[in-house]
Structure formats: C-alpha cells, structure tokens
Amino acid sequence: MTNVKKHEKLKRATNVVCKQGMIPFPLSDTAMAIIDSVVGDHEEELDLIYAFREKASQTTEQLSASSGFSEEKVKSLALGLAKKGLVFNQANSSGLMVFRLLPFMVVGLMEYMFMGELKGTDKEKELARLFEKMTHDLRDQTWRNGTTALINSTFHLSVIDADACTGCGTCEERCPTDAIKINADGVARVDEGSCFGCGVCSRFCPENAISLKEGFRKVFIMPPKLRF
C-alpha cells in the first residue's frame, strides 16, 4: 500500500466508513476532511480502515490477512482508532479480540471530539465545524426532502438544564434533526425520539446548559415530509 498516495487512501478509507450502518452516507469532501483531521499523519490507520471494506467485524487474525499488517501492528493501529471513536473492540465467545468499524455518525466520534483530549482545542472546534456542516448537508439532501429516514445506534441523549437555559435558540438552530425547540416558557426542550445524540448542541451551547446522558438507544427519525 506504500505506492498509494495519501489522498487516494483517504478517499477509499472514508468511503468504507460512510458505508457502515443500515443507511450508507454519501462520500463527500467534508466527510473526507473529518477523517483526515481525525487520522492526521497516521496513514497506516487509513490502510487499516480500508481493510474493513469486505467485513465490518474482524478478528486480529482476519484483519492481519486483509490489511497485510502483522497481528501486533493490527492491534496497535486498531486500538489507536478505537481511541478516536472509529473502531469498537471486544472479545467474542471464543475469547478472541474482535474489532468492528463503526458507522460514521456513531457517537464514539463525538466523544473523541467533545469529551476527550481534544475538548477545548482548536482541532476540536474545527472538527465540530466540519461535522456540523456534514450533518446539515446530509439532512438537507436525504432526510429533509423525504428520501430516507435517519437510522442509527447512539450512546447519548441531549439533556437540558432548564435553570441554566436562557432560551437563546443556539441549540435549536444548530440541531441537525430538529430535535430541540424553544418552548412557550423560553426554555429549550428535547424530543427524545428525534435526538441523534450527536452532541452538536452541547458543544455550541453558550451557557453550558446541555449535557449528554449516557445509554444505548436506536434512533429512527422519519423525514419531516413523511410525518403525519
């Protein structure tokens, strides 16, 4: 894979990530920019992501065969991607380590951006801007016009601190799924059934009035045009 230029590695790796989950997300320059920012100069991580192209869940041995890396190298790279929210690792019934490439919208990436070592840094701000652009573009292209529902597994739910909320409307404006509205009392309210758990509202709330409640959920959000 050394003869493949980084841009091509980035393109094909991002394409593999975007195809995970029940509904594939379109490959875009913004999606590539997010993966590029997350991976940085670690081109071998792009090679390992590409190794998931045929199967999203693989043992260390399988990943070694599909990537061409040694099992020791696979473990090192996969654990690095796990810290960045792109890979989930667990032991199977036989006790073997299994690595799974996560869907692009999974909240693990949000944890890496908003709650990990990047919190408060310029890189976190840049990633948040890119992620917000991508989710809004995706929303307008495929969800809002009634083409597809938004389907995802998430580990978080936005929770509003009513005492801290000033009703400024920042969260309502930025929410990609219209899950937050300012009610008649001038306080933000979250529709749990429409909350994607992405964390964008929490990141941009000027009063720090939004936290992310942990708990696995499956989200199925119908397009606005198909709601009755």
C-alpha positions as CSV (number, residue, x, y, z in Angstrom):
1,M,0.0,0.0,0.0
2,T,3.0,2.3,0.1
3,N,2.6,3.2,-3.6
4,V,-0.9,4.6,-3.0
5,K,-1.0,8.4,-2.4
6,K,-2.5,9.7,0.8
7,H,-5.4,11.4,-0.9
8,E,-6.5,8.1,-2.5
9,K,-6.0,6.3,0.8
10,L,-8.2,9.0,2.5
11,K,-10.9,8.7,-0.2
12,R,-11.2,5.0,-0.1
13,A,-11.0,4.8,3.8
14,T,-13.7,7.5,4.2
15,N,-15.9,5.6,1.7
16,V,-15.6,2.4,3.7
17,V,-16.6,4.3,6.9
18,C,-19.5,6.0,5.2
19,K,-20.9,2.7,4.1
20,Q,-21.2,1.3,7.6
21,G,-24.6,1.1,9.3
22,M,-28.1,0.5,7.9
23,I,-28.1,3.5,5.7
24,P,-24.9,4.4,3.8
25,F,-23.8,8.0,3.9
26,P,-22.6,9.7,0.7
27,L,-18.9,10.2,0.3
28,S,-18.2,14.0,0.4
29,D,-15.3,16.4,0.7
30,T,-16.5,17.3,4.2
31,A,-16.5,13.6,5.3
32,M,-13.0,13.2,3.9
33,A,-11.9,16.3,5.8
34,I,-13.3,14.9,9.1
35,I,-11.5,11.6,8.7
36,D,-8.3,13.4,7.6
37,S,-8.4,15.6,10.7
38,V,-9.0,12.6,13.0
39,V,-6.4,10.3,11.4
40,G,-3.8,13.1,10.8
41,D,-0.4,11.9,9.6
42,H,-1.1,8.2,10.6
43,E,-1.5,6.9,7.0
44,E,-1.4,3.3,8.2
45,E,-4.6,3.9,10.1
46,L,-6.2,4.7,6.7
47,D,-4.9,1.4,5.4
48,L,-6.4,-0.5,8.3
49,I,-9.8,1.2,7.8
50,Y,-9.7,0.1,4.2
51,A,-9.1,-3.4,5.4
52,F,-12.7,-3.4,6.7
53,R,-14.1,-2.9,3.2
54,E,-15.4,-6.5,2.9
55,K,-16.4,-7.2,6.5
56,A,-17.1,-4.6,9.3
57,S,-16.2,-7.0,12.2
58,Q,-12.9,-8.9,12.1
59,T,-10.6,-10.7,14.5
60,T,-7.0,-9.7,14.7
61,E,-6.0,-12.6,12.5
62,Q,-8.6,-11.7,9.9
63,L,-7.5,-8.1,9.9
64,S,-3.9,-9.1,9.5
65,A,-4.8,-11.1,6.4
66,S,-7.0,-8.3,4.9
67,S,-4.6,-5.5,5.6
68,G,-1.2,-7.1,5.2
69,F,0.0,-5.9,8.6
70,S,1.3,-8.2,11.4
71,E,-1.2,-9.0,14.2
72,E,0.9,-6.9,16.6
73,K,0.6,-4.0,14.2
74,V,-3.1,-4.5,13.7
75,K,-3.7,-4.4,17.4
76,S,-1.7,-1.2,17.7
77,L,-3.5,0.6,14.9
78,A,-6.9,-0.6,15.8
79,L,-6.6,0.5,19.4
80,G,-5.5,3.9,18.1
81,L,-8.6,4.1,16.0
82,A,-10.7,2.9,19.0
83,K,-9.5,5.9,21.0
84,K,-10.6,8.1,18.1
85,G,-14.1,6.7,18.1
86,L,-13.9,4.9,14.7
87,V,-13.4,1.3,15.9
88,F,-15.0,-0.7,18.7
89,N,-13.2,-3.7,20.2
90,Q,-14.4,-6.6,22.3
91,A,-13.8,-10.3,22.9
92,N,-16.1,-12.8,21.2
93,S,-17.4,-16.0,22.6
94,S,-14.1,-17.8,22.0
95,G,-12.2,-15.1,23.8
96,L,-10.7,-13.7,20.6
97,M,-10.3,-9.9,20.2
98,V,-12.7,-8.6,17.6
99,F,-12.5,-5.1,16.0
100,R,-15.6,-3.5,14.4
101,L,-15.5,-0.4,12.2
102,L,-18.2,1.9,13.5
103,P,-20.8,3.9,11.4
104,F,-19.6,7.4,10.5
105,M,-22.3,9.0,12.7
106,V,-21.6,7.0,15.8
107,V,-21.3,9.0,19.0
108,G,-17.9,7.5,19.7
109,L,-16.5,10.1,17.3
110,M,-18.4,12.7,19.2
111,E,-16.8,11.6,22.4
112,Y,-13.4,11.9,20.8
113,M,-14.2,15.4,19.7
114,F,-16.2,16.9,22.6
115,M,-15.3,14.9,25.7
116,G,-11.8,13.5,25.2
117,E,-8.3,15.0,24.9
118,L,-9.5,17.4,22.1
119,K,-12.0,19.2,24.2
120,G,-11.4,23.0,24.2
121,T,-8.7,22.8,21.5
122,D,-8.6,24.4,18.1
123,K,-8.8,20.9,16.5
124,E,-12.0,20.1,18.3
125,K,-13.5,23.4,17.1
126,E,-12.5,22.6,13.5
127,L,-13.9,19.1,13.8
128,A,-17.1,20.4,15.3
129,R,-17.5,22.8,12.4
130,L,-16.9,20.1,9.8
131,F,-19.2,17.6,11.5
132,E,-22.0,20.2,11.7
133,K,-21.6,21.1,8.0
134,M,-21.7,17.4,7.1
135,T,-24.8,16.6,9.2
136,H,-26.7,19.6,7.9
137,D,-25.8,18.9,4.3
138,L,-26.8,15.3,4.8
139,R,-30.0,16.3,6.5
140,D,-31.0,18.7,3.6
141,Q,-30.0,16.2,0.9
142,T,-31.5,12.9,2.0
143,W,-33.6,13.4,5.2
144,R,-35.5,16.7,5.0
145,N,-36.6,16.1,1.4
146,G,-38.2,12.8,2.3
147,T,-35.7,10.4,0.6
148,T,-34.6,8.4,3.7
149,A,-35.2,8.2,7.4
150,L,-32.3,8.7,9.7
151,I,-31.3,5.4,11.4
152,N,-28.5,5.0,13.8
153,S,-27.4,3.5,17.1
154,T,-26.3,6.1,19.6
155,F,-25.0,6.1,23.2
156,H,-26.2,9.6,24.2
157,L,-29.2,11.8,24.6
158,S,-29.1,15.5,25.0
159,V,-30.5,16.8,28.3
160,I,-31.4,20.4,29.0
161,D,-30.7,22.1,32.4
162,A,-33.8,24.3,32.5
163,D,-32.4,26.5,35.2
164,A,-29.3,27.3,33.1
165,C,-31.0,27.6,29.8
166,T,-31.6,31.2,28.6
167,G,-33.6,30.3,25.6
168,C,-31.1,31.9,23.2
169,G,-32.0,29.4,20.5
170,T,-28.5,28.3,19.5
171,C,-29.2,24.7,20.0
172,E,-32.5,24.8,18.0
173,E,-30.7,26.5,15.2
174,R,-27.8,24.0,15.1
175,C,-29.6,20.7,15.8
176,P,-29.4,18.7,12.5
177,T,-32.6,16.7,13.2
178,D,-34.9,19.5,14.6
179,A,-34.9,17.6,17.9
180,I,-34.7,20.8,20.0
181,K,-37.3,23.6,20.2
182,I,-37.7,26.6,22.5
183,N,-41.0,26.2,24.3
184,A,-43.5,28.8,25.4
185,D,-41.6,29.3,28.6
186,G,-38.5,30.3,26.7
187,V,-36.6,27.1,27.6
188,A,-35.2,24.6,25.2
189,R,-36.9,21.2,25.1
190,V,-35.5,17.9,23.6
191,D,-37.7,15.5,21.7
192,E,-36.0,12.2,22.7
193,G,-37.4,10.4,19.7
194,S,-35.7,12.8,17.3
195,C,-32.4,13.3,19.2
196,F,-29.5,11.7,17.3
197,G,-27.1,12.0,20.3
198,C,-24.5,13.8,18.1
199,G,-23.6,16.4,20.8
200,V,-23.5,19.4,18.5
201,C,-26.0,21.3,20.7
202,S,-23.9,20.6,23.8
203,R,-20.7,21.8,22.1
204,F,-22.2,25.1,21.0
205,C,-24.4,26.0,23.9
206,P,-23.1,29.3,25.2
207,E,-24.5,28.6,28.7
208,N,-23.2,25.0,29.0
209,A,-26.8,24.1,29.8
210,I,-26.8,20.9,27.7
211,S,-25.2,17.6,28.9
212,L,-25.2,14.2,27.2
213,K,-26.9,11.4,29.1
214,E,-25.3,8.0,28.5
215,G,-27.4,5.0,27.5
216,F,-27.6,2.9,24.3
217,R,-30.5,3.8,22.0
218,K,-31.6,3.0,18.5
219,V,-32.9,6.1,16.7
220,F,-35.3,6.0,13.7
221,I,-36.3,9.5,12.6
222,M,-38.8,9.9,9.9
223,P,-38.3,12.7,7.3
224,P,-40.4,15.8,8.1
225,K,-42.3,15.5,4.8
226,L,-43.5,12.0,5.8
227,R,-44.6,12.7,9.3
228,F,-48.4,12.7,9.9
